[in-house]
Amino acid sequence: MSAIFNFTFVPWFRSVAPYIHMHRGKTFVVGLAGEAVAAGKLHHIAQDIALIQSMGVKVVLVHGFRPQVNEQLKAKGHAARYSHGMRITDEVALDCAQEAAGQLRYEIEAAFSQGLPNTPMAGSTVRVISGNFITARPVGIVDGVDFQHSGLVRKVDVGGISRSLDFGAMVLLSPFGFSPTGEAFNLTMEEVATSVAIALQADKLIFLTEIPGVRAQPLAPEGEDNPIDTELPLADAEQLLASLPPAQNPSDTAFYLQHCVKACKAGVERSHIIPFAVDGSLLLEVYVHDGIGTMVVDEKLEELREATADDVGGILQLIEPFEKDGTLVKRDRTEIERDIANYTIIEHDGVIFACAALYPYPEARTGEMAALTVSPQSQGQGDGEKVLRRVEQRARAMGLDSIFVLTTRTMHWFLKRGFVQVDPDWLPEARKRKYNWDRRSMVFVKKLA
Ligand SMILES: CC(C)(COP(=O)(O)OP(=O)(O)OC[C@H]1O[C@@H](n2cnc3c(N)ncnc32)[C@H](O)[C@@H]1OP(=O)(O)O)[C@@H](O)C(=O)NCCC(=O)NCCS
Protein backbone atom coordinates (compact mmCIF):
# COMPACT_ATOMS: atom_id res chain seq x y z
CA MET A 1 0.00 0.00 0.00
CA SER A 2 1.49 3.38 -0.91
CA ALA A 3 2.25 5.93 1.80
CA ILE A 4 0.16 8.54 -0.02
CA PHE A 5 -2.85 6.27 0.27
CA ASN A 6 -2.33 6.03 4.05
CA PHE A 7 -2.17 9.80 4.33
CA THR A 8 -5.39 10.32 2.41
CA PHE A 9 -7.37 7.28 3.53
CA VAL A 10 -6.90 7.51 7.29
CA PRO A 11 -7.92 11.18 7.76
CA TRP A 12 -10.74 10.70 5.29
CA PHE A 13 -12.10 7.66 7.13
CA ARG A 14 -11.82 9.45 10.46
CA SER A 15 -13.66 12.46 9.07
CA VAL A 16 -16.61 10.20 8.28
CA ALA A 17 -16.65 8.65 11.77
CA PRO A 18 -18.90 11.28 13.45
CA TYR A 19 -21.57 10.64 10.83
CA ILE A 20 -21.32 6.88 11.25
CA HIS A 21 -21.80 7.28 15.01
CA MET A 22 -24.62 9.78 14.54
CA HIS A 23 -26.67 7.59 12.19
CA ARG A 24 -26.27 4.26 14.00
CA GLY A 25 -29.67 2.90 15.05
CA LYS A 26 -31.55 5.57 13.07
CA THR A 27 -34.31 4.82 10.57
CA PHE A 28 -34.07 6.02 6.97
CA VAL A 29 -36.88 5.65 4.44
CA VAL A 30 -35.45 5.71 0.91
CA GLY A 31 -37.77 6.41 -2.03
CA LEU A 32 -36.13 5.11 -5.21
CA ALA A 33 -37.57 6.47 -8.46
CA GLY A 34 -38.25 3.73 -11.03
CA GLU A 35 -36.22 5.86 -13.44
CA ALA A 36 -33.07 5.00 -11.44
CA VAL A 37 -33.56 1.31 -12.17
CA ALA A 38 -34.38 2.06 -15.82
CA ALA A 39 -31.11 4.06 -16.00
CA GLY A 40 -29.13 1.03 -14.81
CA LYS A 41 -28.20 2.50 -11.41
CA LEU A 42 -29.68 -0.23 -9.22
CA HIS A 43 -26.49 -2.18 -8.51
CA HIS A 44 -24.50 0.76 -7.23
CA ILE A 45 -27.44 2.06 -5.20
CA ALA A 46 -27.91 -1.40 -3.64
CA GLN A 47 -24.21 -1.44 -2.72
CA ASP A 48 -24.49 1.96 -1.04
CA ILE A 49 -27.67 1.00 0.86
CA ALA A 50 -26.04 -2.26 2.00
CA LEU A 51 -23.09 -0.24 3.29
CA ILE A 52 -25.33 2.20 5.15
CA GLN A 53 -27.25 -0.70 6.64
CA SER A 54 -24.08 -2.43 7.77
CA MET A 55 -23.21 0.76 9.66
CA GLY A 56 -26.31 0.31 11.80
CA VAL A 57 -28.97 2.28 9.91
CA LYS A 58 -32.43 0.71 9.62
CA VAL A 59 -33.56 1.03 6.01
CA VAL A 60 -37.00 0.92 4.42
CA LEU A 61 -36.70 1.01 0.62
CA VAL A 62 -39.75 2.01 -1.42
CA HIS A 63 -39.31 1.59 -5.16
CA GLY A 64 -41.20 3.47 -7.86
CA PHE A 65 -42.10 1.95 -11.21
CA ARG A 66 -43.43 4.74 -13.43
CA PRO A 67 -41.26 4.02 -16.53
CA GLN A 68 -41.58 0.24 -16.11
CA VAL A 69 -45.40 0.43 -16.03
CA ASN A 70 -45.39 2.75 -19.04
CA GLU A 71 -43.16 0.34 -20.92
CA GLN A 72 -45.54 -2.55 -20.21
CA LEU A 73 -48.50 -0.42 -21.29
CA LYS A 74 -46.70 0.45 -24.50
CA ALA A 75 -45.96 -3.21 -25.19
CA LYS A 76 -49.69 -3.89 -24.83
CA GLY A 77 -50.54 -0.96 -27.09
CA HIS A 78 -52.40 0.75 -24.27
CA ALA A 79 -51.97 4.46 -23.59
CA ALA A 80 -50.89 5.67 -20.12
CA ARG A 81 -53.58 8.00 -18.75
CA TYR A 82 -53.10 10.70 -16.13
CA SER A 83 -55.25 13.30 -14.47
CA HIS A 84 -54.53 15.75 -11.62
CA GLY A 85 -50.85 14.63 -11.88
CA MET A 86 -51.85 11.04 -11.01
CA ARG A 87 -52.13 7.82 -13.03
CA ILE A 88 -55.60 6.52 -13.84
CA THR A 89 -55.24 2.79 -13.19
CA ASP A 90 -57.69 0.83 -15.32
CA GLU A 91 -57.68 -3.00 -15.51
CA VAL A 92 -54.87 -3.09 -18.08
CA ALA A 93 -52.75 -0.58 -16.15
CA LEU A 94 -53.27 -2.56 -12.93
CA ASP A 95 -52.02 -5.72 -14.68
CA CYS A 96 -49.01 -3.82 -15.99
CA ALA A 97 -48.29 -2.36 -12.54
CA GLN A 98 -48.43 -5.79 -10.92
CA GLU A 99 -46.10 -7.24 -13.55
CA ALA A 100 -43.69 -4.32 -13.26
CA ALA A 101 -43.68 -4.49 -9.44
CA GLY A 102 -43.03 -8.25 -9.48
CA GLN A 103 -40.18 -7.87 -11.94
CA LEU A 104 -38.62 -4.97 -10.01
CA ARG A 105 -38.85 -6.78 -6.70
CA TYR A 106 -36.93 -9.70 -8.20
CA GLU A 107 -34.30 -7.36 -9.57
CA ILE A 108 -33.92 -5.51 -6.27
CA GLU A 109 -33.74 -8.71 -4.22
CA ALA A 110 -31.13 -10.03 -6.64
CA ALA A 111 -29.10 -6.81 -6.36
CA PHE A 112 -29.06 -7.13 -2.57
CA SER A 113 -28.02 -10.78 -2.78
CA GLN A 114 -24.73 -10.06 -4.58
CA GLY A 115 -21.62 -10.96 -2.67
CA LEU A 116 -18.81 -11.59 -5.10
CA PRO A 117 -15.31 -11.24 -3.67
CA ASN A 118 -13.58 -7.94 -4.43
CA THR A 119 -16.88 -6.05 -4.80
CA PRO A 120 -18.42 -3.68 -2.23
CA MET A 121 -21.04 -6.38 -1.54
CA ALA A 122 -18.50 -9.05 -0.51
CA GLY A 123 -19.50 -10.37 2.89
CA SER A 124 -22.71 -8.36 3.01
CA THR A 125 -25.85 -10.08 4.22
CA VAL A 126 -28.89 -7.96 3.57
CA ARG A 127 -32.12 -9.79 4.26
CA VAL A 128 -34.97 -8.24 2.31
CA ILE A 129 -38.48 -8.47 3.73
CA SER A 130 -41.49 -7.38 1.69
CA GLY A 131 -45.13 -7.74 2.58
CA ASN A 132 -48.63 -6.39 2.82
CA PHE A 133 -47.67 -3.58 5.18
CA ILE A 134 -49.82 -0.93 3.50
CA THR A 135 -53.60 -0.67 3.65
CA ALA A 136 -55.02 1.42 0.82
CA ARG A 137 -58.24 3.10 -0.14
CA PRO A 138 -59.38 4.14 -3.60
CA VAL A 139 -58.74 7.66 -4.88
CA GLY A 140 -62.30 7.40 -6.17
CA ILE A 141 -63.91 9.90 -8.52
CA VAL A 142 -62.38 13.38 -8.51
CA ASP A 143 -63.97 16.19 -10.55
CA GLY A 144 -65.80 13.54 -12.55
CA VAL A 145 -62.63 11.52 -13.28
CA ASP A 146 -62.78 7.90 -12.07
CA PHE A 147 -59.28 6.86 -10.95
CA GLN A 148 -60.39 3.19 -10.76
CA HIS A 149 -57.56 1.13 -9.20
CA SER A 150 -55.42 4.11 -8.20
CA GLY A 151 -55.30 4.37 -4.45
CA LEU A 152 -54.06 6.32 -1.47
CA VAL A 153 -52.41 5.08 1.71
CA ARG A 154 -54.93 4.48 4.49
CA LYS A 155 -52.77 2.83 7.13
CA VAL A 156 -49.18 1.68 7.61
CA ASP A 157 -48.45 -1.43 9.67
CA VAL A 158 -45.86 0.25 11.89
CA GLY A 159 -45.52 -2.76 14.20
CA GLY A 160 -44.88 -5.14 11.32
CA ILE A 161 -42.29 -2.91 9.67
CA SER A 162 -40.55 -2.09 12.96
CA ARG A 163 -40.29 -5.76 13.93
CA SER A 164 -38.73 -6.58 10.54
CA LEU A 165 -36.23 -3.73 10.96
CA ASP A 166 -35.39 -4.81 14.52
CA PHE A 167 -34.75 -8.26 13.16
CA GLY A 168 -31.98 -6.68 11.07
CA ALA A 169 -33.74 -6.86 7.72
CA MET A 170 -34.24 -4.19 5.09
CA VAL A 171 -37.92 -3.66 4.36
CA LEU A 172 -38.75 -3.38 0.65
CA LEU A 173 -42.09 -1.88 -0.34
CA SER A 174 -43.73 -1.61 -3.73
CA PRO A 175 -46.24 1.15 -4.40
CA PHE A 176 -49.16 -1.17 -3.78
CA GLY A 177 -51.69 -1.36 -1.02
CA PHE A 178 -54.60 -3.62 -0.29
CA SER A 179 -58.06 -2.83 0.96
CA PRO A 180 -59.83 -4.84 3.65
CA THR A 181 -61.88 -6.38 0.80
CA GLY A 182 -58.65 -7.76 -0.68
CA GLU A 183 -58.56 -5.37 -3.64
CA ALA A 184 -55.15 -4.16 -4.83
CA PHE A 185 -54.54 -0.45 -5.39
CA ASN A 186 -51.78 1.20 -7.34
CA LEU A 187 -50.16 3.89 -5.18
CA THR A 188 -47.31 6.29 -5.83
CA MET A 189 -43.81 5.64 -4.51
CA GLU A 190 -43.68 9.19 -3.16
CA GLU A 191 -46.88 8.84 -1.14
CA VAL A 192 -45.92 5.42 0.25
CA ALA A 193 -42.42 6.59 1.25
CA THR A 194 -43.78 9.75 2.89
CA SER A 195 -46.56 7.91 4.76
CA VAL A 196 -44.16 5.23 5.99
CA ALA A 197 -41.59 7.83 7.11
CA ILE A 198 -44.30 9.70 9.03
CA ALA A 199 -45.83 6.57 10.54
CA LEU A 200 -42.40 5.31 11.69
CA GLN A 201 -41.32 8.84 12.70
CA ALA A 202 -38.20 8.08 10.68
CA ASP A 203 -35.06 10.13 11.13
CA LYS A 204 -34.72 10.72 7.40
CA LEU A 205 -36.81 10.48 4.26
CA ILE A 206 -34.56 10.38 1.20
CA PHE A 207 -35.79 10.55 -2.39
CA LEU A 208 -33.33 9.31 -5.02
CA THR A 209 -34.63 11.15 -8.02
CA GLU A 210 -34.07 12.30 -11.57
CA ILE A 211 -33.57 15.89 -10.34
CA PRO A 212 -30.40 17.11 -8.58
CA GLY A 213 -32.30 18.91 -5.80
CA VAL A 214 -33.94 22.32 -5.47
CA ARG A 215 -32.08 25.25 -6.98
CA ALA A 216 -31.57 28.58 -5.19
CA GLN A 217 -33.80 30.13 -7.89
CA PRO A 218 -36.05 27.16 -8.63
CA LEU A 219 -37.63 28.46 -11.82
CA ALA A 220 -34.45 29.88 -13.38
CA PRO A 221 -32.27 27.71 -15.61
CA GLU A 222 -29.50 25.67 -14.02
CA GLY A 223 -26.02 27.18 -13.99
CA GLU A 224 -23.10 28.10 -11.81
CA ASP A 225 -24.93 31.18 -10.54
CA ASN A 226 -27.97 29.07 -9.65
CA PRO A 227 -26.63 26.29 -7.42
CA ILE A 228 -28.54 23.58 -5.56
CA ASP A 229 -29.81 24.82 -2.20
CA THR A 230 -28.27 22.22 0.09
CA GLU A 231 -30.44 23.10 3.09
CA LEU A 232 -33.97 24.49 3.12
CA PRO A 233 -35.51 25.31 6.49
CA LEU A 234 -39.07 23.98 6.60
CA ALA A 235 -40.62 27.46 6.72
CA ASP A 236 -38.71 28.51 3.58
CA ALA A 237 -39.61 25.24 1.83
CA GLU A 238 -43.30 25.82 2.60
CA GLN A 239 -43.10 29.36 1.29
CA LEU A 240 -41.36 28.20 -1.87
CA LEU A 241 -43.91 25.44 -2.41
CA ALA A 242 -46.78 27.92 -2.12
CA SER A 243 -45.18 30.05 -4.86
CA LEU A 244 -44.67 27.17 -7.33
CA PRO A 245 -47.20 25.88 -9.85
CA PRO A 246 -48.73 22.50 -8.87
CA ALA A 247 -46.46 19.62 -9.85
CA GLN A 248 -47.44 17.57 -12.90
CA ASN A 249 -44.18 15.76 -13.65
CA PRO A 250 -41.42 14.32 -11.47
CA SER A 251 -39.02 16.90 -12.90
CA ASP A 252 -41.14 19.78 -11.52
CA THR A 253 -39.54 21.38 -8.45
CA ALA A 254 -42.73 21.02 -6.42
CA PHE A 255 -43.05 17.27 -7.14
CA TYR A 256 -40.73 15.82 -4.47
CA LEU A 257 -40.63 19.01 -2.42
CA GLN A 258 -44.32 18.70 -1.49
CA HIS A 259 -43.65 15.28 0.03
CA CYS A 260 -40.55 16.50 1.90
CA VAL A 261 -42.54 19.37 3.37
CA LYS A 262 -45.40 17.06 4.36
CA ALA A 263 -43.01 14.63 6.08
CA CYS A 264 -41.16 17.41 7.93
CA LYS A 265 -44.41 18.99 9.10
CA ALA A 266 -45.48 15.61 10.47
CA GLY A 267 -42.33 15.07 12.55
CA VAL A 268 -39.68 13.64 10.18
CA GLU A 269 -36.86 16.04 11.00
CA ARG A 270 -34.98 15.78 7.71
CA SER A 271 -36.14 15.02 4.15
CA HIS A 272 -33.74 14.91 1.21
CA ILE A 273 -33.97 15.13 -2.57
CA ILE A 274 -30.82 13.74 -4.20
CA PRO A 275 -29.88 12.77 -7.76
CA PHE A 276 -29.47 9.11 -8.67
CA ALA A 277 -27.40 10.19 -11.67
CA VAL A 278 -24.44 10.98 -9.40
CA ASP A 279 -22.71 7.76 -8.42
CA GLY A 280 -22.65 7.43 -4.61
CA SER A 281 -25.05 10.33 -4.06
CA LEU A 282 -26.62 8.57 -1.07
CA LEU A 283 -23.23 8.24 0.65
CA LEU A 284 -22.33 11.83 -0.19
CA GLU A 285 -25.59 13.14 1.26
CA VAL A 286 -25.49 11.10 4.45
CA TYR A 287 -21.77 11.01 5.32
CA VAL A 288 -20.37 14.29 3.98
CA HIS A 289 -20.90 17.61 5.73
CA ASP A 290 -22.35 19.64 2.86
CA GLY A 291 -24.23 16.80 1.16
CA ILE A 292 -25.10 16.83 -2.51
CA GLY A 293 -28.83 17.40 -2.93
CA THR A 294 -31.40 19.44 -1.01
CA MET A 295 -32.31 18.76 2.61
CA VAL A 296 -35.54 20.14 4.05
CA VAL A 297 -35.05 20.48 7.76
CA ASP A 298 -37.47 21.22 10.56
CA GLU A 299 -35.92 23.72 12.91
CA LYS A 300 -39.04 24.51 14.86
CA LEU A 301 -37.71 23.14 18.16
CA GLU A 302 -35.61 26.23 18.46
CA GLU A 303 -35.75 29.33 16.40
CA LEU A 304 -32.92 30.02 13.99
CA ARG A 305 -33.53 33.50 12.63
CA GLU A 306 -32.18 36.87 11.68
CA ALA A 307 -31.71 39.19 14.66
CA THR A 308 -33.74 42.32 15.44
CA ALA A 309 -33.06 45.33 17.65
CA ASP A 310 -34.64 43.47 20.61
CA ASP A 311 -31.84 40.90 20.49
CA VAL A 312 -28.92 43.29 21.13
CA GLY A 313 -28.90 42.69 24.91
CA GLY A 314 -28.99 38.90 24.51
CA ILE A 315 -26.15 38.94 21.97
CA LEU A 316 -23.98 41.12 24.22
CA GLN A 317 -24.56 38.75 27.13
CA LEU A 318 -23.65 35.74 24.97
CA ILE A 319 -20.41 37.08 23.51
CA GLU A 320 -19.09 38.98 26.54
CA PRO A 321 -17.27 36.07 28.25
CA PHE A 322 -15.50 35.22 24.97
CA GLU A 323 -14.46 38.86 24.49
CA LYS A 324 -13.07 38.87 28.04
CA ASP A 325 -10.92 35.78 27.48
CA GLY A 326 -9.70 37.16 24.14
CA THR A 327 -11.41 34.54 21.88
CA LEU A 328 -13.48 37.29 20.26
CA VAL A 329 -12.63 40.89 19.42
CA LYS A 330 -14.46 43.42 21.62
CA ARG A 331 -17.62 44.92 20.11
CA ASP A 332 -19.56 47.60 21.94
CA ARG A 333 -23.33 47.97 22.15
CA THR A 334 -23.52 50.79 19.57
CA GLU A 335 -21.62 48.70 17.03
CA ILE A 336 -23.93 45.71 17.52
CA GLU A 337 -27.01 47.96 17.41
CA ARG A 338 -25.81 49.49 14.14
CA ASP A 339 -25.06 46.09 12.57
CA ILE A 340 -27.94 44.09 14.08
CA ALA A 341 -29.38 43.17 10.67
CA ASN A 342 -26.12 41.29 9.92
CA TYR A 343 -26.64 38.90 12.83
CA THR A 344 -28.17 35.43 12.77
CA ILE A 345 -29.22 33.95 16.11
CA ILE A 346 -30.67 30.81 17.67
CA GLU A 347 -33.25 31.57 20.30
CA HIS A 348 -34.96 29.16 22.63
CA ASP A 349 -37.69 30.26 25.02
CA GLY A 350 -36.58 33.88 24.78
CA VAL A 351 -32.88 33.14 25.44
CA ILE A 352 -30.28 33.63 22.73
CA PHE A 353 -27.74 30.85 22.82
CA ALA A 354 -25.94 31.18 19.49
CA CYS A 355 -25.08 33.99 17.08
CA ALA A 356 -22.89 35.06 14.18
CA ALA A 357 -22.70 38.14 11.96
CA LEU A 358 -22.09 38.37 8.23
CA TYR A 359 -20.29 41.46 6.88
CA PRO A 360 -20.42 41.43 3.09
CA TYR A 361 -17.64 42.79 0.85
CA PRO A 362 -19.62 42.67 -2.41
CA GLU A 363 -16.78 44.23 -4.44
CA ALA A 364 -14.70 41.10 -3.67
CA ARG A 365 -17.75 38.77 -3.78
CA THR A 366 -16.97 37.59 -0.27
CA GLY A 367 -18.19 38.20 3.27
CA GLU A 368 -16.78 37.94 6.79
CA MET A 369 -18.47 35.73 9.35
CA ALA A 370 -17.74 37.34 12.69
CA ALA A 371 -18.65 36.81 16.34
CA LEU A 372 -19.63 33.16 15.87
CA THR A 373 -20.55 32.06 19.38
CA VAL A 374 -22.50 29.26 21.01
CA SER A 375 -23.22 29.52 24.73
CA PRO A 376 -20.96 27.19 26.76
CA GLN A 377 -23.87 25.07 28.08
CA SER A 378 -25.08 24.19 24.59
CA GLN A 379 -21.80 23.74 22.75
CA GLY A 380 -21.15 20.45 20.99
CA GLN A 381 -24.75 19.90 19.88
CA GLY A 382 -24.44 21.15 16.34
CA ASP A 383 -25.68 24.70 16.92
CA GLY A 384 -22.45 26.27 15.71
CA GLU A 385 -22.91 24.33 12.52
CA LYS A 386 -26.56 25.38 12.14
CA VAL A 387 -25.59 29.05 12.43
CA LEU A 388 -22.75 28.53 9.94
CA ARG A 389 -25.15 26.99 7.42
CA ARG A 390 -27.59 29.86 7.79
CA VAL A 391 -24.80 32.40 7.32
CA GLU A 392 -23.73 30.49 4.19
CA GLN A 393 -27.31 30.69 2.89
CA ARG A 394 -27.45 34.43 3.56
CA ALA A 395 -24.11 34.88 1.78
CA ARG A 396 -25.33 32.88 -1.22
CA ALA A 397 -28.51 34.92 -1.37
CA MET A 398 -26.31 38.05 -1.55
CA GLY A 399 -24.50 36.57 -4.54
CA LEU A 400 -21.21 36.05 -2.64
CA ASP A 401 -18.81 33.30 -3.73
CA SER A 402 -17.17 32.71 -0.37
CA ILE A 403 -17.16 33.55 3.32
CA PHE A 404 -14.09 34.08 5.48
CA VAL A 405 -13.30 34.18 9.20
CA LEU A 406 -10.47 35.57 11.28
CA THR A 407 -9.61 33.38 14.22
CA THR A 408 -6.86 32.89 16.77
CA ARG A 409 -8.13 29.76 18.53
CA THR A 410 -10.84 27.96 16.60
CA MET A 411 -9.02 27.01 13.39
CA HIS A 412 -9.75 23.30 13.60
CA TRP A 413 -13.47 23.83 13.87
CA PHE A 414 -13.39 25.78 10.61
CA LEU A 415 -11.00 23.38 8.85
CA LYS A 416 -13.40 20.53 9.60
CA ARG A 417 -16.18 22.47 7.96
CA GLY A 418 -14.57 23.06 4.60
CA PHE A 419 -12.57 26.25 5.27
CA VAL A 420 -8.97 26.57 4.07
CA GLN A 421 -6.29 28.85 5.43
CA VAL A 422 -5.12 31.77 3.30
CA ASP A 423 -2.63 34.56 3.77
CA PRO A 424 -4.05 37.79 5.33
CA ASP A 425 -3.07 39.42 2.02
CA TRP A 426 -6.01 37.58 0.50
CA LEU A 427 -8.47 39.81 2.43
CA PRO A 428 -10.52 42.38 0.52
CA GLU A 429 -8.74 45.77 0.56
CA ALA A 430 -11.31 47.37 2.86
CA ARG A 431 -10.89 44.56 5.40
CA LYS A 432 -7.11 44.47 5.12
CA ARG A 433 -6.97 48.10 6.25
CA LYS A 434 -8.73 47.10 9.49
CA TYR A 435 -6.65 43.93 10.05
CA ASN A 436 -4.98 43.96 13.45
CA TRP A 437 -1.43 42.74 12.73
CA ASP A 438 -0.69 42.46 16.48
CA ARG A 439 -3.50 40.00 17.03
CA ARG A 440 -2.09 37.85 14.17
CA SER A 441 -5.44 36.22 13.48
CA MET A 442 -5.41 33.45 10.92
CA VAL A 443 -7.67 33.85 7.90
CA PHE A 444 -9.81 30.95 6.70
CA VAL A 445 -11.97 30.96 3.59
CA LYS A 446 -14.81 28.70 2.52
CA LYS A 447 -15.96 28.66 -1.09
CA LEU A 448 -19.73 28.45 -1.39
CA ALA A 449 -20.91 25.68 -3.67
C1 LIG B 1 -16.66 27.28 17.96
C2 LIG B 1 -18.11 27.15 18.40
C3 LIG B 1 -18.92 28.28 17.79
C4 LIG B 1 -18.65 25.82 17.97
O1 LIG B 1 -20.01 25.71 18.30
P1 LIG B 1 -20.68 24.30 18.71
O2 LIG B 1 -22.15 24.46 18.70
O3 LIG B 1 -20.04 23.80 19.96
O4 LIG B 1 -20.21 23.45 17.49
P2 LIG B 1 -20.82 22.13 16.91
O5 LIG B 1 -21.71 21.47 17.93
O6 LIG B 1 -21.42 22.44 15.58
O7 LIG B 1 -19.50 21.31 16.73
C5 LIG B 1 -18.93 20.71 17.87
C6 LIG B 1 -17.56 20.16 17.48
O8 LIG B 1 -16.64 21.23 17.38
C7 LIG B 1 -15.54 20.99 18.24
N1 LIG B 1 -15.01 22.27 18.74
C8 LIG B 1 -15.61 23.13 19.58
N2 LIG B 1 -14.79 24.18 19.80
C9 LIG B 1 -13.68 23.97 19.05
C10 LIG B 1 -12.48 24.68 18.85
N3 LIG B 1 -12.22 25.81 19.47
N4 LIG B 1 -11.58 24.16 17.98
C11 LIG B 1 -11.81 23.01 17.35
N5 LIG B 1 -12.92 22.28 17.51
C12 LIG B 1 -13.84 22.76 18.36
C13 LIG B 1 -16.11 20.14 19.35
O9 LIG B 1 -15.10 19.41 19.99
C14 LIG B 1 -17.04 19.23 18.57
O10 LIG B 1 -16.29 18.23 17.90
P3 LIG B 1 -16.89 16.77 17.58
O11 LIG B 1 -18.07 17.00 16.66
O12 LIG B 1 -15.77 16.09 16.91
O13 LIG B 1 -17.28 16.24 18.91
C15 LIG B 1 -18.24 27.22 19.95
O14 LIG B 1 -17.40 26.25 20.52
C16 LIG B 1 -17.91 28.56 20.55
O15 LIG B 1 -18.80 29.40 20.71
N6 LIG B 1 -16.65 28.80 20.91
C17 LIG B 1 -16.23 30.03 21.54
C18 LIG B 1 -16.25 31.21 20.60
C19 LIG B 1 -15.38 30.98 19.38
O16 LIG B 1 -14.31 30.40 19.45
N7 LIG B 1 -15.87 31.47 18.23
C20 LIG B 1 -15.18 31.42 16.98
C21 LIG B 1 -14.49 32.73 16.81
S1 LIG B 1 -13.62 32.82 15.30
The ligand as a Tripos MOL2 file, in Angstrom:
@<TRIPOS>MOLECULE
LIG
   48    50     1     0     0
SMALL
NO_CHARGES

@<TRIPOS>ATOM
      1 C1        -16.6620   27.2770   17.9570 C.3       1 LIG1
      2 C2        -18.1090   27.1520   18.4000 C.3       1 LIG1
      3 C3        -18.9170   28.2750   17.7890 C.3       1 LIG1
      4 C4        -18.6480   25.8180   17.9670 C.3       1 LIG1
      5 O1        -20.0060   25.7150   18.3000 O.3       1 LIG1
      6 P1        -20.6780   24.3000   18.7120 P.3       1 LIG1
      7 O2        -22.1480   24.4600   18.7050 O.co2     1 LIG1
      8 O3        -20.0400   23.7990   19.9630 O.co2     1 LIG1
      9 O4        -20.2080   23.4470   17.4860 O.3       1 LIG1
     10 P2        -20.8210   22.1350   16.9120 P.3       1 LIG1
     11 O5        -21.7140   21.4690   17.9310 O.co2     1 LIG1
     12 O6        -21.4220   22.4440   15.5830 O.co2     1 LIG1
     13 O7        -19.5000   21.3060   16.7340 O.3       1 LIG1
     14 C5        -18.9270   20.7130   17.8690 C.3       1 LIG1
     15 C6        -17.5640   20.1560   17.4840 C.3       1 LIG1
     16 O8        -16.6420   21.2320   17.3800 O.3       1 LIG1
     17 C7        -15.5370   20.9920   18.2430 C.3       1 LIG1
     18 N1        -15.0130   22.2720   18.7370 N.ar      1 LIG1
     19 C8        -15.6140   23.1300   19.5810 C.ar      1 LIG1
     20 N2        -14.7860   24.1770   19.8000 N.ar      1 LIG1
     21 C9        -13.6790   23.9690   19.0480 C.ar      1 LIG1
     22 C10       -12.4780   24.6830   18.8480 C.ar      1 LIG1
     23 N3        -12.2230   25.8130   19.4700 N.pl3     1 LIG1
     24 N4        -11.5820   24.1610   17.9800 N.ar      1 LIG1
     25 C11       -11.8090   23.0080   17.3510 C.ar      1 LIG1
     26 N5        -12.9230   22.2790   17.5050 N.ar      1 LIG1
     27 C12       -13.8430   22.7570   18.3600 C.ar      1 LIG1
     28 C13       -16.1150   20.1390   19.3470 C.3       1 LIG1
     29 O9        -15.0980   19.4080   19.9930 O.3       1 LIG1
     30 C14       -17.0350   19.2310   18.5670 C.3       1 LIG1
     31 O10       -16.2880   18.2280   17.8960 O.3       1 LIG1
     32 P3        -16.8890   16.7720   17.5800 P.3       1 LIG1
     33 O11       -18.0690   17.0000   16.6620 O.co2     1 LIG1
     34 O12       -15.7660   16.0900   16.9130 O.co2     1 LIG1
     35 O13       -17.2750   16.2380   18.9110 O.co2     1 LIG1
     36 C15       -18.2410   27.2210   19.9540 C.3       1 LIG1
     37 O14       -17.3990   26.2510   20.5170 O.3       1 LIG1
     38 C16       -17.9090   28.5650   20.5460 C.2       1 LIG1
     39 O15       -18.7950   29.3990   20.7070 O.2       1 LIG1
     40 N6        -16.6460   28.7990   20.9120 N.am      1 LIG1
     41 C17       -16.2280   30.0280   21.5390 C.3       1 LIG1
     42 C18       -16.2480   31.2090   20.6010 C.3       1 LIG1
     43 C19       -15.3820   30.9760   19.3830 C.2       1 LIG1
     44 O16       -14.3120   30.3960   19.4460 O.2       1 LIG1
     45 N7        -15.8720   31.4710   18.2310 N.am      1 LIG1
     46 C20       -15.1750   31.4210   16.9790 C.3       1 LIG1
     47 C21       -14.4900   32.7250   16.8140 C.3       1 LIG1
     48 S1        -13.6220   32.8210   15.3030 S.3       1 LIG1
@<TRIPOS>BOND
     1     1     2 1
     2     2     3 1
     3     2     4 1
     4     2    36 1
     5     4     5 1
     6     5     6 1
     7     6     7 2
     8     6     8 1
     9     6     9 1
    10     9    10 1
    11    10    11 2
    12    10    12 1
    13    10    13 1
    14    13    14 1
    15    14    15 1
    16    15    16 1
    17    15    30 1
    18    16    17 1
    19    17    18 1
    20    17    28 1
    21    18    19 ar
    22    18    27 ar
    23    19    20 ar
    24    20    21 ar
    25    21    22 ar
    26    21    27 ar
    27    22    23 1
    28    22    24 ar
    29    24    25 ar
    30    25    26 ar
    31    26    27 ar
    32    28    29 1
    33    28    30 1
    34    30    31 1
    35    31    32 1
    36    32    33 2
    37    32    34 1
    38    32    35 1
    39    36    37 1
    40    36    38 1
    41    38    39 2
    42    38    40 1
    43    40    41 1
    44    41    42 1
    45    42    43 1
    46    43    44 2
    47    43    45 1
    48    45    46 1
    49    46    47 1
    50    47    48 1
@<TRIPOS>SUBSTRUCTURE
     1 LIG1         1 GROUP 0 **** ****
